[in-house]
Amino acid sequence: MPNLTLSFNEDLLNKSRKYAEEKGISLNKLIRELLTKTVQNDSTNWLDDCFKVMDKSSANSYGKKWNREDLYNE
């Protein structure tokens, strides 16, 4: 794997190291994961994320069926 040199101001570097340590990962891994999420994010990921959130939700329609008119009748 190629190496890359980055420059940060001291305050950002210290906060980044602390954050990575709190998460139990190396700063190198943190930066790699953030770049991966940012650069390799394709157009279908948002849909997968939506379904994951919906699956975790405790919301319930209790069988109620909605139609377009219901949205405007209040």
N, C-alpha and C positions, 0 to 999 in steps of 0.2 A: 504494500500500500504506500503510495507516495506521501511525503511529508509536506506540510504547509506551515509557513511562519506567519503569525498574525501579531498585530500590535494593538494593545489596549492601554488605556490610562490605568494608573495604579488602583484607583478606587473601584473601577469596573472589574478589574482582574480579581481583586480581593473579594468583592461581593460575589462574583461568579464562582470562585473557588469554594466559598462558604456555602453557596446554594447547592453546588454539586455534592459537597460533603454531606449536607443535610439529606440529600436524596440518595446517598450511598453509591454515587457513581463518580467516575473521574471527570475532570473538566473536559478532557479530550472526548469522552463518550457523550457528554452533554452537548457539546458543540456539534459533533457528528449527527446526533439524533435531531437537533434543531434544524440543521441544514437539510437532512434527509426529509423531514416533514415539510420543509418549505419548498425545496427544489423538486422533489419527486411527487408532490401532491398533484394528482391528476383529477380530471373533471368528475370521475365517478366516486372519489373518496367522500365527497360531501354527502352523497346519497347514502352510502354505507354508514356514515356517522349519524345521519338522521334516523335510520332504522335502529341503530344501536340505542340511541336515546329513547326512541319510542318503545323499544322492548323493555327498557329499564323503568319506564314510567308506570306509575300506579294509577294513572288516569283511566276512567271508565265511562263509556257512553251509556251503559246499562241498556244496550240494545236499541237506543234511540237512533233513528235514521234521519239524516239531515238532507235538506235540499236547498237550492239557491234562494228560494223565497223565504225560508226560515232565517236566513242571515239578515234580511231586511225588515222582518216583522218584530219589532220591539216596542 
